[in-house]
Amino acid sequence: ATGLDTNAVNTNGIFVPIVPLLESPKNEDDDNESTVLSFADVNAFLQEEERSLQEKIDSLQKIFPAEGFLTYHQAIFPTILLHSKETCEQHGNAIDYIEKMLHDQLVSAIGREIGPTDFAEYMVYHNRKLFQPNYQPKQFCNAVRRPEHDPEGVVTIESNGEPIYTNVNLIGKNQMSFAIDAATTVSFNGNQFVHAWVDHCFSSSSQSSLKLKARARQFSSFILMIGNITSATSFNPKHAIIVQNKDEIIIPILFETIPTPKAFKDAIESLSPEQQAFAKAFRNMQLESTLFGICIIQIKPQLEKVLQLPDD
């Protein structure tokens, strides 16, 4: 290799055919006209790459011998690899450039850069246009009250200081039960509501922070229980507290996202049949315990029944 110009192994002069180019439409009134380069332009780029690459190979054949310790074959191979690397890097840079251009245009059209909170506000506006009034998402802000009585308190789930919007459905007054201990079960009934909430977040942001708030009016009280629904007739309480006489309780709600069915299927694809069966069984257990439940028991009506007092 003595006397050989090893610095000639480079990509100088080799054309990279990837550039973020768009051409203006000939007819600006035609929205369907493509703005990408024509096949003739793309072929011209590829032909220029082929010509410049062949020119580089010819120059290397003149510098390096056909036989010996360092031949021109050994010089051509790393040159082509360097060119492939530059082509891949240019492709990534071109995609980043186009995405940045579209991002800047969108920000310019809207007037500012939006975040998850802004998008959630837009979805509230969009849902008002999309759904009929009876089916529009409503704020999770429920009064604790008996029929034909004044409210004794209020229970809300909030994010960023505002009640979240949920799709809600009244499913009736089915009797349910929960266990106090291994030998004692309490049955209860009342209006039951099912809520569905859609969280809007970006890949660069964290999940929304939820807080459960319960407030009681003066001289009023109720029991607040939180847990999960294990079946259509069973409630599994995890925590309970008495809210009374102008108390205000704030409880952070910690939750985590489980993989989607497609993501779960892809994750277990390479596992053995036994491992897949266990993973599916464990996921079924997770899905059965993911329904968050809130149960409110008013104290005054229960005391009236225990003491055999007339209502009010």
Disulfide bonds with the S-S distance in Angstrom:
none
